[in-house]
Amino acid sequence: MTPPTPTPATAADPPTPVVDAIRDAITGGRFAPNQRLVETELSEQFGASRAGVRNALVQLASEGLVERIQNRGARVRAVSLPEAIEITEVRMALEGLCAAKAAERATGDDRRTLREIGARMREAVAGGDVLGYSDLNRRLHSLILTLSGQNTARTLLERLRGQNVRHQFRLAMHPGRPTVSLPQHLEIIEALCAGDPEAAEAAVRKHLRSVIDVLPQVDETRPRPRGTDGGTR
């Protein structure tokens, strides 16, 4: 039997799929800061109705990922250095909480996974694999949130990371950064595996404080926009 042909998206379609698609494009770096988001183009790209795209942009604006400008449409919101620092300060509190809870909840299997991530981090740094190390970094932080069981903090942190994705990418590529952050991550892992919530929270906060300290250096090395729209027009 031939499967039914999908029908085109309509204004009544639920906005969730196109919201997820645009959000992933922003947090994944496929859409650049200050890049214009044209409803007709997004509609064609993601196979959604213009009404669905419009609703998605409204939702993403409420999440801080999109900026809507009167008479000019929408664009990817660019996060300034002061805001990136504020976001990381909030992360210190929330991720510290999650690390403490993860230390209390981690099982034997969880500890083995954590130690495996630590070993692979060492190998990546020793081999100069910056992208591999960055992936392991994200995996470690994501695992901590999962182990914590703190769904509210996890939701908030995922939104904050989406807003800060460009600064995080530049930080990962900053010369010498992996050799600085590796011992910090290993300290977090050891505290989690020891089941010590206070040490785990302190290690996470120490790591993120070092992120705040280096963010101004990273911001100085970023490419400067050529025009008011960041050269993306």
Sequence and secondary structure as in RCSB ss.txt:
>XXXX:A:sequence
MTPPTPTPATAADPPTPVVDAIRDAITGGRFAPNQRLVETELSEQFGASRAGVRNALVQLASEGLVERIQNRGAR
VRAVSLPEAIEITEVRMALEGLCAAKAAERATGDDRRTLREIGARMREAVAGGDVLGYSDLNRRLHSLILTLSGQ
NTARTLLERLRGQNVRHQFRLAMHPGRPTVSLPQHLEIIEALCAGDPEAAEAAVRKHLRSVIDVLPQVDETRPRP
RGTDGGTR
>XXXX:A:secstr
          TTS SHHHHHHHHHHHHTTSS TT EE HHHHHHHHT  HHHHHHHHHHHHHTTSEEEETTTEEE
E    HHHHHHHHHHHHHHHHHHHHHHHHH  HHHHHHHHHHHHHHHHHHHTT HHHHHHHHHHHHHHHHHHHT 
HHHHHHHHHHHHHTHHHHHHHHHSTTHHHHHHHHHHHHHHHHHTT HHHHHHHHHHHHHHHHHHHHHHHHTS   
SSTTTT  
